[in-house]
């Protein structure tokens, strides 16, 4: 035992050097309390958030409001849970007799920080999949949108088969189906023409028109020509322009099935191709914008989560010093 003399620093009382300066029981107790409160507050925040979301357009809270509310709620959760955990760690630790005041303050701060760290690890272990799902939702959505755009571009580059094109029109997944159908619309008052289903006259009393060339087989030939025109359009969209030979050929098909003149048919082909190209490019631009917005939202969410966790660490350390002072009274 050291002897105190005139050279002993004022206010320093030597304590037991064998006793550990860490009260793990108090730390784990504070961490358990903080983790439990975090879970309760997260579930409450999820319920409140889901109640403010509506599946209908222009209904419920906006995306910006939900984002701000989420940031504020995460910060409140960290402050409340970390504060309670730090206070428990400081209040439940053993009393250090004969330890300098500054050392007690440091130990209490360390206890609060350790309680916050253990609570964070427990929360990450128990809710790791949920947290990853929340943080990765935006990135996954963006990747899905971007992947869909890339798939569409690859399909345009490679071209679709006749069966695939027909299936796409039936399911509504072919982006050019509407424009292909509009190519073969007959204008009112156009001369008689052979359609994919039957021979149509300009008036009910007119005699059936016998075409100069053999008529296409019903339905199958119409489907095949639609698929062929779809491949031609997709190839033109891939290269950036519809070749003149392709435009002339498609014009012949359109003229045969609609009764238009070759010049009018080619004009319709070029106009329809321009509309299809503009629509697909607009859809691709929207997909890229959505993916970029989702990426930014995920990045901002991660940054604000880090900020809220740092706030929680500070609050836990401060609360532990307050609890420690209350313990030593």
Buried (B, 14 or more C-beta within 10 A) or exposed (E): EEEEEEEEEEEBEEBEEEEEBEBEEBBBBBBBBBBBBBBEBBEEBBEEBEEEEEEEEEEEBEEEEBBEBBBEBBBEBBBBBBBBBBBBBBBBBEEBEEBBEEEBBBBBBBBBBBBBBBBBEBBEEEBEEEBEEBBBBBBEBBBBBBEBBEEBBEBBEEBBEBEBBBBBBEEEEBBBBBBBEEBBEBEEEBEBBBBBEEEBEEEEEEEEBEEEEEBBEEEEEBBBBBBBBBBBBBBBBBEEEBEEEBBEBBBBBBBBBBBBEEEBBBBBBBEBBEEBBEBBEEBBEEBBEBBEBBBEBBEEBBEBBEBBBEBBBBBBBBBBBBBBBEBBE
